[in-house]
Amino acid sequence: MNKQTVQKLNLFGGGILSRWEENQALFLEVSGQYKSGAVTYPFTVSFDGETYKLTFQKECMKGLFPELFTSLLSKANLYDELELTYADRTGRLILHGDAKNVTTKSDNRVMEPSKAEEKHLISPKAANKLLTVLDFVTDQGKLKNTHVRKFTQAEHFIELLVPYIKKLPADREIMVYDLACGKSYLSFFLNFYLCDVLKRRCRIIGVDIRDDVVEASKKIRDELKYYNMDFYCADILEFEPPTRMDIAVSLHACDVATDFAIAAAVNNGAQICAIAPCCHKEFLPTIGNEEMPYLFENGIFKKRFSDLLTDIYRVKTMEEHGYNVTATEFVSPLETPKNLLILAEKTKNASPKGEATKEIKRAFGVDPILEKLIF
Ligand SMILES: C[S@@+](CC[C@H](N)C(=O)[O-])C[C@H]1O[C@@H](n2cnc3c(N)ncnc32)[C@H](O)[C@@H]1O
């Protein structure tokens, strides 16, 4: 290739380097080939989570991505033609250069769902690798009966979150925290949906008190090469987020761990919170009302009333801290009785203070931990 072509290649190469700088955690691979006459010289640049590796002409070089990429382009003058594909999770950039011209084209295609898949927000076909690593699908790519429920829960949870996500500024990385992430199924699906479907840059941080689930999540992340995810073994109460918190999600954090998640979200100014509570134990021992003792005569009614009041208290607390809140059932109660999703969005228009939480405490003799956790 002549000098002019090489200069143009370097110019377009600079664009690829900028894309890498912005989307490093979403990097998948560079692949392609140089050609001279009928002979081809293939190359790849891969990443294993720690090291970038350039493989070219049976040689293997390790180093920083910009160095490897620049050294790859610097060989252009020795060949007639270059075909290079840069792939990250938001799409591909294809660079082509020969004696006549240098061109780039981007390919951000999302795999179209088949008719049978249209009901899915996350197409099992497009997400086959993710579902395989998570062990959600059979060898034929069909969702396993044992995992349909978990998949549906994650899908519906995300579906209800999407309108809120779309309101976040499009030009910056979305910082998501999954509080009490467990094995992080929700986070992995959310990551796929944000990056591979919506083509949005995001970083997802999972927190759980159990180190076995944190280690399991890290292993899945490495297998999927989802390097935009980090997992921390910590008590939500003591966890200090390393970045701003745009979105806080929490799916079935046990008992008051849901309150810990809400407090972490509010204290860290999360713009959006999506909280699906789990079991409720806190109010039951003390709940009562002197004027209406009959509300609590029946054990089941007492338990249900106490569960409901806990969630009402949570909603009112968030409202009093500047959030617009809705509560909805994200899956059918036949899927799980723990099907409530509290969706909250920080907004300047929400009334900052109110009396509801005080009234609940006074009327029902409860002493919610949530009140003490928010500062
Ligand atoms: C029922 S699991 C739900 C896990 C996951 N969100 C899911 O839906 O698959 C509840 C999780 O909460 C975690 N947890 C409970 N208390 C916690 C705390 N104080 N801090 C962090 N994680 C906590 C548990 O270790 C467990 O993994």
PDBQT file of the ligand as one rigid body, heavy atoms in Angstrom, charges set to zero:
ROOT
HETATM    1  C1  LIG A 401     -32.767 -14.733  47.887  1.00  0.00    +0.000 C 
HETATM    2  S1  LIG A 401     -31.129 -14.265  47.462  1.00  0.00    +0.000 S 
HETATM    3  C2  LIG A 401     -31.404 -13.328  46.011  1.00  0.00    +0.000 C 
HETATM    4  C3  LIG A 401     -30.196 -13.278  45.126  1.00  0.00    +0.000 C 
HETATM    5  C4  LIG A 401     -30.392 -12.634  43.749  1.00  0.00    +0.000 C 
HETATM    6  N1  LIG A 401     -30.707 -11.234  43.849  1.00  0.00    +0.000 N 
HETATM    7  C5  LIG A 401     -31.425 -13.381  42.958  1.00  0.00    +0.000 C 
HETATM    8  O1  LIG A 401     -32.553 -12.870  42.820  1.00  0.00    +0.000 OA
HETATM    9  O2  LIG A 401     -31.134 -14.465  42.479  1.00  0.00    +0.000 OA
HETATM   10  C6  LIG A 401     -30.748 -13.065  48.685  1.00  0.00    +0.000 C 
HETATM   11  C7  LIG A 401     -29.292 -12.616  48.677  1.00  0.00    +0.000 C 
HETATM   12  O3  LIG A 401     -29.148 -11.551  49.608  1.00  0.00    +0.000 OA
HETATM   13  C8  LIG A 401     -27.840 -11.625  50.141  1.00  0.00    +0.000 C 
HETATM   14  N2  LIG A 401     -27.768 -10.787  51.351  1.00  0.00    +0.000 N 
HETATM   15  C9  LIG A 401     -28.504 -10.891  52.483  1.00  0.00    +0.000 A 
HETATM   16  N3  LIG A 401     -28.154  -9.942  53.351  1.00  0.00    +0.000 NA
HETATM   17  C10 LIG A 401     -27.192  -9.183  52.766  1.00  0.00    +0.000 A 
HETATM   18  C11 LIG A 401     -26.443  -8.045  53.170  1.00  0.00    +0.000 A 
HETATM   19  N4  LIG A 401     -26.617  -7.495  54.378  1.00  0.00    +0.000 N 
HETATM   20  N5  LIG A 401     -25.532  -7.548  52.321  1.00  0.00    +0.000 NA
HETATM   21  C12 LIG A 401     -25.335  -8.105  51.109  1.00  0.00    +0.000 A 
HETATM   22  N6  LIG A 401     -26.018  -9.195  50.674  1.00  0.00    +0.000 NA
HETATM   23  C13 LIG A 401     -26.936  -9.726  51.491  1.00  0.00    +0.000 A 
HETATM   24  C14 LIG A 401     -27.690 -13.104  50.378  1.00  0.00    +0.000 C 
HETATM   25  O4  LIG A 401     -26.341 -13.492  50.567  1.00  0.00    +0.000 OA
HETATM   26  C15 LIG A 401     -28.320 -13.701  49.113  1.00  0.00    +0.000 C 
HETATM   27  O5  LIG A 401     -27.378 -13.924  48.111  1.00  0.00    +0.000 OA
ENDROOT
TORSDOF 0
